[in-house]
Amino acid sequence: MLAKFFPWKFFLKRVSKAHGFIDPFALLTRFNRFSQPAEMVAPTELLRAGAVMHARGLLNSQAIQHNLDWVWPYWVCRQFDPESKSFVPRAFAIAHINLTHRNWTATGAPGMKKLPVVDPRGLVTPVFDGWSVDCWICDPDMENCIPAHLETVKQEIRNSHSLQVVTSCSTENHQLNLRAEAHASGGLPVCIIHARGQTGSSRARLIVSLRPYNPEGISLLESIQPLNGVNGWLVNNKYQVQLSDTPEQMRYSTYRQGDVFHRIFSGEGDRMRKAQCDIGMATAAAEFRLEKDREREISVTIPLQHRKETTPVSIDSGSSGERDVWRQSMNTVCRFSVPDEHYGFLYKNALHTMLLHAPDDILAGPYTYNRFWFRDAVLVAHAMLVSGLHGTAQTAINRFPGRQNALGYFVSQEGEWDANGQVLWIYDLTARISGEAPGTKSLRNIIRAADWICRKRISENKDTPHAGLLPAGFSAEHFGPNDYYYWDDFWGIAGLRSAARLLESSDPARARKYAQAARELFEATGRSLAAVARRTDSSVMPVSPNRRPDSAAVGSLAASYPLQLFAPRDSRLYETAEFLFDNCT
């Protein structure tokens, strides 16, 4: 009760000014003036994700730039190199974040919730947001073959019986091939890395190393100890890393001692039997001798479930059903045959990617965007439905009602007004493709969702450019500050039309009500766009009535595809597309 009456605002302002800091409330007030008044500044989840990313960036700033003699991931090698086109000056950057090479690839199998990721140089992060495994060929006499340090590396995806990310690289005397995959082995999800090395040298070593980072930066690695009875490690007292062969040497190091990379061939650290690092920058390396001109392959197997004991987990090869899970999941898809093999590969890979990211909910990605958004889930479900993945799409869509609140609002992130229209639209599309009408329970969800859109609209009697539209909100987060986004209105129109179709036979009166509501919202949006056209002397549709045309105008093209609200040759679509091509590519 005391906290309610304590003058926190006054207290914080005084403390901030006394210590030379800017007044946080004045800053927040100024920040909010860029936005239109809205119910929320931003979705809490997005703020949380940004805070986590920048917190890691602070760790990166302390760990990386003072230790550039370590072997770092590819993005660090490029971004911290003044001679690289990816170089980012960082003198005034509080946090050091991966801004230039945010491309990694997931591997796994349908139904797997744990998806290892592979960076552009073969660095494998087996567990979500965790440490990584890197492989090198090190040579005391010749140039090392370290993928992150090489200008050219070949990487490809193979997706026959399993989804594999293959990384191949070479130097004058060494060849290194890395193949990462993940699947269920006897019901246990595992990540497997196959490292194959060949050398023209007599003293080269194939190295498997544990690394305290991932494609976003530092990921704490505090404890590494050997497993009992087999070759490998127990990492952070949680995960086992099993090696297929006996290494000639196992080396360990901590942050104060430097990267274990510098201990290879040095003779230092031979007596260390484990690494315990309170800073969280432990490293380890297993060395395997390479015979000149002879290939050697080492497999690294990581069970993707917590295992606190050092007794190794038994891994089997998996049943034939598990090995055929991709074939079974793809047996209903539309076939795509064109002369250009690359287009065929892109189509097949897109199907694999959709299946991989839909273990139950449809997720936006394997790592940074490993979360649910209606906006992503609906568009991916659309692609699934039209390509033949009906079962996977239906499983995900059936989970939508669990996110509908008592007011009828489908919530993935608060303050975004496009979700209800999207859900109603995908319900309608599903019914039309399957030929099955929604059940009684689904109809109740549809009515509540459509009523929410009707109630949410602003009054048409206001003398404003957004009269009759949906309120200001965060919408698709890349559009900018809170505003009255046409994107939300277009989805609202489509959703109300879909609700009218879905209720046409079971509840004609409500169907007519929603059809009329859709017409009214469509007309209000048209009046707003016409006012913008008069003001700008152009048919280009900006992202909101309060903005000039900019790159966010791409959101307004949703009226064309996938919603088909405008005629195909509507001048507003043409001029918006031309504006984007001319100014924003």
C-alpha positions, 0 to 999 in steps of 0.5 A: 500500500505504501508503494502506491503513495510513495513519490517514485517519479519525483525520487527517480528524477532527483536521483538521476539528475543528482548523478548526471543522468538524463531524466528517464521520465522526460526521455520516455515522454519525448519517446512517446511523442513519436507515436500516436496515442495507443493502449500500449507502447510496445508488446512486452515480449518484444521489449523483453527480447530486445532487453535480452539481446542488448544484455548479451551485447554488453557481455560481448563488449567485455569479452570479445574486443579485448580477446581477439586472439581467440577463435570467434564465430564468423560474424565476430571475425567479419564485424571486428575486422577493419578490412572487412566490408562487414566492419562495424565501428564500435567506439561509441557502441555500448553493446556489441551485437551481431548486425551483419551476419544474422543468417543461420540454418536450423536442422531437425525433424518434424515434431522436434521442439529442440532445433540446433542451428548452424552458422554460415561457417559450420559452427553448431549451437545444439541447444537453444541460446546455448554454447556451441561446437566448432571443428578445425584442422590445426597444424604446427607447420602450415596454415590452420583450416578454421572455417570462421577465418576463411573467406570462402566456404561452401555450404549446402542443405541436403534433405533426402532422408534427413535435413543436413547442413553441410559445410565444406572448406579447404586451405592449400593443405587441408580439407574439412567437411562438416555435416550437422543433423538432428533427429529422434533416436529412440524417442530422444532428440539428438544433434549429430555432427560429422567432422571429416578431415584430410591433410597433406601434412604429417602433424595436423590434428582434427579438433572438436572444440566446445565454445562459450558463444553462439551466433548472437555472442557470448553464451556462458560455459562454466563447467566442462568435465569428462564423461565416464566410460566413453569419450566426451564431456558433460557441459554445464552439468546439463548436456552430454557431448559424446565423441565417436573415437578416442582423442589423442589429447583432451585439453581444457582452459578458462577465461583467465588462461585464454582460449584452448586454441592456444594450448593445442601443440603447446604442451600447456594444460595437459594435466587439466582434467576439467574446466571450471570457469566462474566467468563462464568462458571455459573452452575444451578441445579434443585432438584427433591425429590425421594421417597424411593423405588419409581421411578421418571422420569423427562423429559428435553426438549431443542428446538434447535433454538435460543429463546431470550425470556423467554416465553416458546416455545410450544412443541407438540408430533410431527405428526405420519409422524415425528415419523415414519421418521426413518422407512420411511428413511430405507424402501429401505435398503438391509436386513441383516440377520445373526445368530449373533445378534450383527453383525445385530445391527452393520449393522443397526446402521451403516445405522442410522449413515450414515443417521444422518450425511447426512442432505444434504451434507455428514458430517464426524461427529457430532462435531469435524469433523462436516464438509465436506470433499470429501474423507469422503463424497465419501466413505460414499456415496459408502456405501449408494449406495451399501446398498440401500440408493440411494436417500440420496446418490444422494442428497449429490452427486448432491451437488458436482458440487457446489464445483467445481471451474473454473479450474475443481478442486473439492475443499473441502480443498485446497492442496488435490489432491484426490478429483477429482478422488473420485468424478469421481469414485462415479459418475461412480458407481452411473451411473452403479447402477442406470442405468442412464447416466449422463446429459449434465451438469454433463458431462461438470463437468466430462470433466473439472474434468478429464482434471484437473487431466491430467494437474495436473500431474508432467512431466514424463521426470523428473529423480525423483521417483515421475515423472509422479505422482500427485504433493506433497500435504497434501492428507489424513491429517493423512499421514504426511507432504506434499508429493507425496502420492500414495493415490492421484495417485490411486484415479486419475487413478480410476477417469480417468478410470471412466471418460472414461466409463462415456463418452464412448457413448457420446464422444468416442474421449475424452473417449479414451483420458482419458483411455490413461491418466489413463494408463499413470498414472498407469504406472508411479505409477508402475515405482515409486513403482518398484523403491521403491521395488528395494531400500527397497528390499521389495514389501511393498508399502509405502505411498510415494516414499520418505518414508520408510514403516510405518503405513500410508502405509494403504493408499496404500491399496486403490489400492485393495479396494475400487478401485480394481486397482490391481489383488486380489493376487498382492504381493504388497497388501499382503506384505503391509497388512502383514507389517501393521499387524506385525508392526502397530497394 
